[in-house]
Amino acid sequence: MCYDIAYMTKRAEKYAEHYRVDKKSITANLKSAQPVYHVQAFAHPDIPVITNESPGELNFFHWGLIPFWVKDVQTATKISNQTLNARGEEMFNKPSFRNSARKRRCLVVVDGFYEHHWEDDKSYPFYISMKNDEPFSLGGLWETWRLEKEGIERHTVSIVTTRGNEMLNWIHNKPKASEGPRMPLIIPQELESDWLNAADDPVGISLIKDMIQPYESEKMKAHTVNRLRGKQYIGNKPAVCEPYNYEGFSPKY
C-alpha cells in the first residue's frame, strides 16, 4: 500500500517543466505550502494533484476520498480512513471508487514514497524515488464531497495501487494484502494525459485498466532512512529522507 510520501521538495521549475503548469502558479503553491519531506496518510494532509478537469493547475486535495453519496461527517471520517488507497484492479467495481474511476482521475505529484522492509522481526524504512531525481505521478481518484446545509465542501483524493514490482516485492515483504506486496501506481510521463483524459466508455475504461501495472524497477532507486515512527522520528525535515545505515542490516537496494 502507500501511506507515506514526500512532495514539493524541489524547485518550481522541476514541476513546471514536467507538468507544463504555469510556473507562477507552482511558485505560489510552493510559498503557501512548505516542502513535505515525509507525511503519513492517516494525518489526512492536503496533497498536490492535477485533475482531469483542471489539467493546467496544481491543486491540493484532502488525502482520503469521501464519496459524493456520504451524508454526514461521522461517516465521512470513517470512510476517509478506508479510502487512502484504491486497489486499481477493483476501482471500477467498488462503490466508493467506481464513479471517480470513470470520471474523476488525477495525478498525485510526488518526489518519493516510503515502504518498510522486515527482517528478524525488525522493520527498516526505505525511501523510494526515481533514478533521474525528477518528480513523478501516482495515479489518483478524486471527488468533491459536499454537505450543503452545513456549508461543507471538501476536495478529496485516493492513491491507486497495483501489485509490486521486483524492487517493491523485496522491500515490502510483509504486506497486509494476502496476495502479496503492493505499490502505488506510477503513471509514466508519456501516459499522464491518457490517465487524465481517457473517455468514460468501454475503450477508455479498457485503456485505464491496461495502465494498472507495476512500474519498472530499473528506473527507480531506494535507500534506507531513519525511523518514521516512534522516538527516533525527526519529523518533516530534509534529513528524514536522507540515507541512513542500520548496523547488521545489508539491504538489496
Stockholm file with secondary structure:
# STOCKHOLM 1.0

chainA/1-253         MCYDIAYMTKRAEKYAEHYRVDKKSITANLKSAQPVYHVQAFAHPDIPVITNESPGELNFFHWGLIPFWVKDVQTATKISNQTLNARGEEMFNKPSFRNSARKRRCLVVVDGFYEHHWEDDKSYPFYISMKNDEPFSLGGLWETWRLEKEGIERHTVSIVTTRGNEMLNWIHNKPKASEGPRMPLIIPQELESDWLNAADDPVGISLIKDMIQPYESEKMKAHTVNRLRGKQYIGNKPAVCEPYNYEGFSPKY
#=GR chainA/1-253 SS CCCEEEESCSCHHHHHHHHTCCHHHHHHHHHHSCCEEEEEGGGCCEEEEEESSCTTCCEEEEESCCCTTCCSHHHHHHHHTTCSEEETTTTTTSTTTHHHHHHCEEEEEESEEEEEEEETTEEEEEEEEETTCCCEEEEEEEEEEEETTTTEEEEEEEEEEEECCHHHHHHSCSCSSTTCCEEECEECGGGHHHHHHCCSSHHHHHHHHHTCCCCCGGGEEEEECSCSSSTTCCCSSGGGGSCCCCTTCCCCC
#=GC SS_cons         CCCEEEESCSCHHHHHHHHTCCHHHHHHHHHHSCCEEEEEGGGCCEEEEEESSCTTCCEEEEESCCCTTCCSHHHHHHHHTTCSEEETTTTTTSTTTHHHHHHCEEEEEESEEEEEEEETTEEEEEEEEETTCCCEEEEEEEEEEEETTTTEEEEEEEEEEEECCHHHHHHSCSCSSTTCCEEECEECGGGHHHHHHCCSSHHHHHHHHHTCCCCCGGGEEEEECSCSSSTTCCCSSGGGGSCCCCTTCCCCC
//
